[in-house]
Amino acid sequence: MASHLLDTADGAQLEVLVDGRAGDPGLVLLPSSQRDSLDFDELVQRLVGHGFRVLRPQPRGMGRSSPPPPDFTLHTLAADVAQAIEAVVAGPALVAGHAFGHFIARVTDLDHPARVRGVIVLAGAARSFPPGLSQALDIAADPTQARERRLQSLRKAFFAPGNDASVWLEGWHPQLRELYRRAAAVPAKDRWWPVTHAPILDLQGAQDPWRPPATRDELKDCLGEERVTVRTIAGASHALIPEQPAAVADAIAAWAGTLRPLSP
């Protein structure tokens, strides 16, 4: 793994972790709410084995990336992704966002379509998700809460029965929660949800409470089956990546193989 520091358009620094061979097709991984790109370590190695060059921009305020400015938005984070692709990869890249990260992936496609070959939604929540889950997220991410209470919340909202929820007791950045929640509101979801320039893989945990079975096809129904491919991963909930990294990597590689080849 190599670590690069890029100067952003707004004068900040962005840390980008890079794995894989130069010249291989690019794939960007964006983590979920209040978590950083180290969540993807095992998945990255599997994706590199499938022949991808994997980029992991560390979210603002995490790793060596500069703290986020007070007025940053999804547009700011999408510009970071586009800059990382331009700096590291020849040509457009696949952009995969885990849960909250898929907001950034979709807005990158909205704002910088020339940089995006395809979008991968990893455990994206339903457009309107069930009540109680945001509260479970806040408890799970809060290190001041009792360990067992946090584990109960992780099992409720993130991990399928039989999967080890304790792997997510660490790695949270709750001090950034409110800044990122405000950023997530701009642009409004109505602006990017019904729009795509690139094909989309909607990869869902089969036991994800944030994506009830009745909502499985809502993105495909909105954007069309010619633009959206829906796949489910058994034995996985909303955490998805630490639960089933091999199945996730295999599904991404299989879908990427159906896309139009990159121009030489």
N, C-alpha and C positions, 0 to 999 in steps of 0.2 A: 504494500500500500504506500502510495506517495501522498503527501499533503502539500497543496498549493495555496498561496494567499493571493487573492485577486483584489485589485482596487476597483470599487464599484463606482457607478456614475454619481452617486451622492456623497462620495468621499469616504466611504467606510471600507473595511476590509472583509472579505468573504473567504472563509476556509473551505476548500474543496478537497475531499478525499478521493483518490483515483486508484482504481484497480483494473488490471487487464492490459492487454497489448495495444499499443498505438496502432491505429488503422482498423481495429475491430469496431463493429457497430456500437454506437454510444447508447447508454441507458442511464437515466438519472433516477435516483431514489430519494424520495422526500418523506421524512418521518411524520408520525402522528402527533397529536396535540401534546405539548409540553415535554416531548421527548426528542433526543438528538439522533444523528445518523449512525451512531454505533449500534443501534438496535439491529442493523442490517448485516452484521459481520458474517454470519453463517450463510445468509441468502446471497451475499456478494460473491463468496467463493463458488457457490453453485452456478451463479450467472456467468462468472468468468469462465467456468468450465464449459458453459454452453456457447462461449465465443463472443461475449459482450465486453466492452470497456465500460466500467461502471463508475459513475460520478455521484458523489454524495456531498452536496453543498450543506455545510453545517448551518442550521437556522441562526438568524441574527440573535446574538446573546448567548450562543452555545459554542463549545469548542473554542477556536481562535477567531470566530467571526465577531465583528464589532457589535456592541449592544444596539438594539433597534431604536430608531428615533421615535419620539412620541407620536408622530403623525404617520407612521408607516402603514401600508395597506397590502392587500394581496397583489396589487400592481407592483409594489416594491419587491416583494418576494419573487414574483414572476420574472422581473427584470434580472434578479440575481441568477435565476435558473438559466435564462437566455444567455447571460454573460458567461456562465460556466460552460455551457455548450459551445459557444463561440471560441472560448479560450482553449478548450481541451480536445474537442472532437471535430473532425472534418465532416461537415454536413449536419443535417438534422439528427435528433436523437429521440428515442422513446423516453417519455417522461412518466414515471410511476409514482403516485402519491398514496401513502398509507393513511386512511381515515382523513383527518384534517389536511394532510398533505395533498389529497386529491383536489382540494379547493385550489391550491397553488398550481397543480398540474393543469387543471382546466383553464385557469386564468392565463397561464403561460401560453397555452394554445390560442386563447382569445387575443392576447396582446402581441404575441411573437410567433405567428403560425409558420413562418419560414424555418424556425428552429425546431419544430416539433414534427416528428415522423409518425408518432402515435401516442395515445394517452392510455395509461393503465391505472384503473381505479382499484386500489387494494383495500378491501373492507370499507368502502364508502358507505356512510349512513344513508338511510332513506331521506328523501327530500324533507319530510317531516317525521322525525323519529319519535319513538314512544317516550312518555314522561318518565322521570326518575333516573335516566341514564347519565345525564350531565352531572347530577348530584353524586352518583357513584364514581364518576371520573374524578370529581374534586376530592372525594375521600381517598381514593386509591393513590392520588398524586401527592397527598399531604403527609410528609414524614412525621408530623406531630401527632397524627392519629395512631391509635393502638394497632399493632401489627395484625392482629386477627380481624379487626374491623376493615383494615385495608385489603386483606386477603378476601374477605367476604365480598367487598365491592369489586375486586378484580375478577372473582369468579362470576359475579352477577353480570358484569358489563363487558368482560374482555376475553375470558378463557372458557373453552368448552369443558364439560365434565371429563375428568381423567387427565387433563393437561396441567402442567405445573405453573400455577399462577405466581409463585414466589419469584420467578425470574424477572418480574416487573415491579418488585418492591423498590428496586434502585433504578436510577436513570431518569428521574423526573426533574423538571425545572419549574416548580410551581410559582416562583417569583415572577415569571413571565406570562402567567395565565391571562391576566386582564388585558395586557398589551396585545397579546395575540387574538383574544376574543374581539377586541375592537377592530383590529386589522382585518379579521375575517369577514366583517360586515361591508367592506368596500373593495370591489364593487358588490352591490347586492346580488344575492343568489339568482334573482330573476334575470339578471344581466348575462350570466355565464351558463346557467344550467341548461337552457334550451338551445345552446349554440355549440357547434364543434366544427373545426376545420379538418381535424385528423380523425382516423378511426380510433375506436375506444374498445379496450378489453375491460369489462366490468367483472372483477374477480371477487367473489363473495365467500365468506365463511358460512358453511351450511347451518351453523348454530349461532349466528350473529344476532343478538337481540336488537341491535341498531338497524338491522335490515330484515324485518319480518318477511316471511315467505310471500305475503300478498304484495310486497313491493319489489320482488325479484326483478321484474321486467320494466320498472317504471322509467329507467333511463333509455332502454331500448324502445319503449313505446313512444317516448318523447322525440328521440332523435332518429329512429328508424333502424330496422334490423340490418340494413346494409352498412350502417355506421357503427353499430354497437354489438359486440359479442359478449354474451353472459356466460360465465362459468362459475361453478361452486366448488369449494374445497371441503371435503368431508373431514370431520374431526376438528373443526376450527370455528372460532368465534371471532370477535372483533380484533383481537390481538393479531391473529392470522399468521404473521411472519414468524414469531418464535414458536408458534404451535405446529406449523406444517411447512418449513422452509423448502424441503425438497419438492413437494407438490406445487408450491407457488412458483418455484424456478422452472419446473417442467411446463407448467401451464403458460408462463410468459414466453418461454422459448418456442413452444408449439404455436402459439398465436403469432408471434413475430415472424415465424416461417411462412405465414399466409399473406404477409404484407408485400407490397410491390418492392422489389429489390432497390437498394440505393444505387444511384447512378455512379459509375466508376469515376 
